[in-house]
Amino acid sequence: MTGILDSFGRSINYLRVSVTDRCNLRCLYCMPPEGVPQMPHSEILSYEEVQTVVRAATELGINRIRLTGGEPLVRAELPKLIKMLSQIEGIQELSLTTNGTFLQKYALELKQAGLSRVNVSLDTFKADKFQYITRLGKLKDVLEGIAAANEAGFHPVKINTVVMRGINDDEILDFARMTYEEGCHVRFIELMPFKGVAEFVSSAELRQHISLLGKLEPCASITGNGPAIYYRLSGAKGTIGFISPLSELSFCSRCNRMRLTPDGKLRPCLLGEDEIDVKTPLRNNASTEELKRLILKAVSSKPEHHHLEGGNVRLVKRKMSQIGG
């Protein structure tokens, strides 16, 4: 089985699991400077509860699991969860999205626990700009983390870059060159239109600019790509992907994912309000079949498209750090 078909014929085979709402950074497009109110630890799913939900999902056809946050590596003993999940039959890929600040410390342990791949969020190569964007971070920590991930055997490392006009759009070619020099997969993500952050740069404009380095050739989708569209510069080992929720009308037609929030809600769409509670049934000893029914209900309720209308995000109650991005 390759996934669960939703109401619009999309194959849903990818579950993003947010293991915490906490983060050690305060990125411009994710959180206010003071952060957001934190969920009580008692409300966050235990590792055993996460394992139970993931096992039920894999029995339905979900075969790709990504751990997110907040920042997932701030949660204690995360390699323990990775080891637990890596032993579930049917998972073809178990990956992690991180801001990279703790990767130097944990990369080898994550690999040994059974993690398949890492994505690192990085928006600039300039230390002062990095501190401005993240408010709390040090660029050096992330660059050392990427090096540690490569050394631990995570090949290739994926780099996720949110492009903001007037902030980091002058570094587009530097990121594109990483596909030559380091063989990284670089993915440019259009900035959601959050009020007061910056103007987004369309993927079409990015492709035109990157063509200064050479012709961008469309290439086959790579593992776990979801809605991204990939290209390769001639002679590059890595690829350049574009995630274009604002500028591409077909974006949602390629969606293959569901989200599990830290407090145990299945979220069919990142920008939708619909959530299905699995924590309460879990803590009332729900059977695997009951959990499967809830997962199928969530998949069937996926909307045909997101709710970006007229350049504005329809307000949602949760911050990105509470959903898993």
C-alpha positions in Angstrom: 0.0 0.0 0.0 1.4 3.4 -1.0 -0.9 5.7 1.1 -4.5 6.6 1.9 -6.6 8.2 -0.8 -8.3 11.4 0.3 -11.6 12.8 -1.1 -9.7 14.4 -4.0 -7.7 11.3 -5.0 -4.4 12.4 -3.5 -2.3 9.6 -1.9 -1.5 10.6 1.7 1.6 8.7 2.8 3.4 11.2 4.9 2.9 12.1 8.6 4.6 15.1 10.2 4.8 14.5 14.0 5.5 17.6 16.1 7.1 16.4 19.3 7.2 19.7 21.1 6.0 23.3 20.8 9.2 24.6 22.4 12.1 26.2 20.5 15.4 27.8 21.4 15.0 30.4 18.6 12.5 33.1 17.8 12.5 33.3 14.0 10.7 36.3 12.5 8.1 34.2 10.6 7.4 31.7 13.3 7.2 33.3 16.7 7.1 36.7 18.4 10.2 37.8 20.3 8.8 36.8 23.6 7.8 33.4 22.3 4.3 31.8 22.8 2.6 30.3 25.8 3.9 26.8 26.3 1.8 23.7 26.5 1.9 21.9 29.9 4.1 18.8 29.7 1.1 16.7 30.7 -0.7 17.8 27.5 2.1 16.7 25.2 2.0 13.2 23.8 4.4 10.8 25.4 6.8 8.9 23.2 4.8 5.7 23.8 1.6 7.6 22.6 3.4 8.9 19.5 4.6 5.4 18.7 1.0 4.0 19.1 -0.4 6.6 16.6 2.4 6.1 14.1 2.0 2.4 14.2 -1.7 2.7 13.5 -1.0 5.2 10.6 1.6 2.8 9.0 -0.9 0.0 9.1 -3.1 2.2 6.9 -0.4 3.0 4.4 1.5 5.9 5.8 5.2 5.1 5.2 7.1 8.4 5.7 7.4 10.0 9.1 9.0 13.4 9.8 9.7 14.7 13.4 9.3 18.4 13.8 8.7 21.0 16.5 9.1 23.7 17.7 12.7 22.5 17.7 12.5 18.7 18.1 16.0 18.4 19.6 15.0 20.4 22.6 12.9 17.5 23.7 14.7 15.2 26.1 16.0 11.9 24.8 14.7 12.3 21.2 16.9 9.5 19.9 14.9 7.2 22.2 11.7 8.0 20.2 13.6 7.6 16.9 14.7 4.2 17.9 11.1 3.3 18.9 9.7 4.5 15.6 12.5 2.9 13.5 11.4 -0.5 14.6 7.9 -0.1 13.2 7.3 -2.2 10.2 6.2 -0.3 7.1 8.2 3.0 7.7 10.3 3.6 4.6 11.8 6.9 5.8 12.1 8.5 9.2 13.4 12.0 9.0 13.8 15.2 11.1 13.5 18.9 10.5 15.7 21.0 12.8 17.1 24.4 13.1 20.5 22.7 13.3 21.7 24.4 16.5 22.0 21.0 18.4 23.0 18.8 15.5 26.7 18.8 16.3 25.8 17.3 19.6 23.3 14.7 18.4 23.9 13.9 14.8 25.8 10.6 15.3 23.4 9.5 18.0 20.4 10.2 15.7 22.0 8.2 12.9 22.7 5.3 15.2 19.1 5.4 16.5 17.7 4.8 13.0 17.1 8.3 11.6 17.1 8.3 7.8 17.6 12.0 6.9 17.8 15.5 8.2 16.4 18.8 6.9 18.1 21.9 8.4 16.4 25.3 8.3 18.9 28.0 7.3 18.0 31.4 5.9 21.3 33.2 5.7 25.1 32.7 5.7 25.7 36.1 7.5 26.2 35.9 11.2 24.6 39.3 12.0 21.6 38.6 9.7 21.2 35.2 11.2 20.9 36.7 14.7 18.4 39.2 13.3 16.2 36.5 11.7 16.4 34.0 14.6 16.7 36.7 17.4 18.6 34.2 19.6 20.8 32.0 17.4 24.4 31.8 16.3 25.2 30.9 12.7 28.3 29.0 13.8 26.2 26.4 15.6 24.2 25.6 12.6 27.1 25.4 10.2 28.9 23.1 12.6 25.7 21.0 12.9 25.4 20.6 9.1 29.0 19.5 9.0 28.3 17.0 11.8 25.3 15.6 9.9 27.4 15.0 6.8 30.1 13.4 8.9 27.5 11.1 10.6 26.4 9.9 7.2 23.2 11.9 6.5 23.7 12.2 2.7 22.5 14.4 1.3 21.5 17.0 3.9 18.5 19.1 2.9 18.6 22.8 3.5 15.3 24.7 3.9 15.4 28.4 3.1 12.6 30.9 3.5 13.3 33.8 1.1 12.4 37.3 2.3 12.7 40.3 0.1 15.1 42.8 1.5 16.4 40.5 4.1 18.0 37.4 2.5 17.1 37.5 -1.1 20.7 38.7 -1.9 22.0 35.3 -0.9 20.0 33.2 -3.3 22.9 32.3 -5.5 25.0 31.4 -2.4 22.4 28.8 -1.4 22.1 27.5 -5.0 25.9 27.0 -5.1 25.6 24.5 -2.2 24.2 22.0 -4.6 27.5 22.2 -6.5 30.0 22.5 -3.6 28.5 20.3 -1.0 25.9 18.2 -2.9 23.1 19.5 -0.7 19.5 19.5 -1.6 18.4 23.1 -1.2 14.7 24.0 -1.0 13.5 27.6 -1.4 10.2 28.2 0.5 7.9 31.1 -0.2 7.2 33.2 2.9 3.7 33.0 4.1 2.2 36.5 4.1 2.5 37.2 7.8 1.8 40.8 8.7 4.9 42.9 9.3 7.6 40.3 8.5 8.6 40.9 4.9 7.5 40.5 1.3 7.7 37.0 -0.2 9.7 36.3 -3.3 8.0 34.0 -5.9 9.5 30.8 -7.0 9.4 32.0 -10.6 11.6 35.0 -9.7 14.0 32.8 -7.8 14.3 30.4 -10.8 15.0 33.3 -13.1 17.7 34.6 -10.7 19.3 31.2 -10.2 19.6 30.7 -14.0 22.5 33.2 -13.8 24.5 30.2 -12.6 23.3 28.0 -15.5 20.3 26.3 -16.9 17.9 24.7 -14.4 16.9 21.3 -15.6 13.7 19.7 -14.2 14.5 16.5 -12.4 12.6 13.6 -11.0 11.0 14.0 -7.6 13.3 13.0 -4.7 12.4 11.0 -1.6 9.8 12.7 0.6 9.4 15.7 -1.6 5.6 16.2 -1.3 4.6 19.5 -2.9 8.1 20.6 -3.8 9.2 20.8 -7.5 12.8 20.0 -8.2 15.5 21.1 -10.6 19.2 20.6 -11.0 22.0 22.8 -12.2 24.2 21.1 -14.8 27.0 19.3 -13.0 25.5 19.7 -9.5 25.2 16.7 -7.3 22.4 18.2 -5.3 19.0 19.6 -6.4 17.1 22.9 -6.0 13.5 22.6 -4.9 10.8 25.2 -4.8 7.9 25.1 -2.4 5.4 27.6 -3.7 2.1 27.8 -1.7 1.5 31.4 -2.8 2.4 31.5 -6.5 1.5 28.0 -7.8 -2.2 27.2 -8.2 -1.3 23.4 -8.4 0.5 23.4 -5.1 -2.2 21.7 -3.1 -2.9 19.1 -5.7 0.5 17.5 -4.8 -0.1 17.5 -1.0 0.7 14.1 0.5 0.7 14.9 4.2 -1.0 15.0 7.5 0.2 16.6 10.8 0.1 15.4 14.4 0.4 18.3 16.8 2.4 18.0 20.1 -0.9 17.8 22.1 -2.3 15.0 20.0 -4.5 16.6 17.3 -4.5 15.3 13.7 -4.5 18.4 11.5 -5.5 17.8 7.8 -4.2 21.1 6.5 -1.5 23.4 7.8 -3.6 26.5 7.4 -7.0 25.0 8.3 -8.7 25.0 11.6 -10.0 21.4 11.5 -8.4 19.1 14.0 -9.2 15.6 15.2 -8.4 14.7 18.7 -6.5 11.4 19.1 -5.0 12.1 22.6 -8.3 11.8 24.5 -9.1 8.4 22.9 -5.5 7.3 23.4 -5.7 8.1 27.1 -9.0 6.3 27.3 -7.4 3.1 26.0 -8.7 3.3 22.4 -8.0 0.3 20.3 -5.8 0.4 17.2 -9.0 0.1 15.0 -10.5 3.1 16.7 -7.3 5.1 16.1 -7.3 4.0 12.5 -10.9 5.3 12.1 -9.8 8.7 13.4 -6.9 8.8 11.0 -9.1 7.9 8.1 -11.6 10.6 9.2 -8.8 13.2 9.3 -7.6 12.2 5.8 -11.1 12.3 4.4 -11.5 15.9 5.8 -8.5 17.3 4.0 -9.6 20.3 2.0 -9.0 20.6 -1.7 -6.8 23.7 -1.2 -5.4 25.9 1.5 -6.9 29.2 2.6 -4.5 31.8 1.3 -6.8 34.4 -0.1 -5.8 37.7 -1.6 -2.3 37.5 -0.2 -3.5 37.1 3.4 -3.5 34.0 5.6 -6.8 33.3 7.2 -6.1 33.6 10.8 -5.6 30.4 12.7 -5.5 29.9 16.4 -2.1 28.1 16.6 1.3 29.5 15.9 3.6 27.5 13.5 5.7 26.3 16.4 2.5 24.7 17.8 1.6 22.9 14.6 4.9 21.6 13.2 5.1 23.8 10.1 
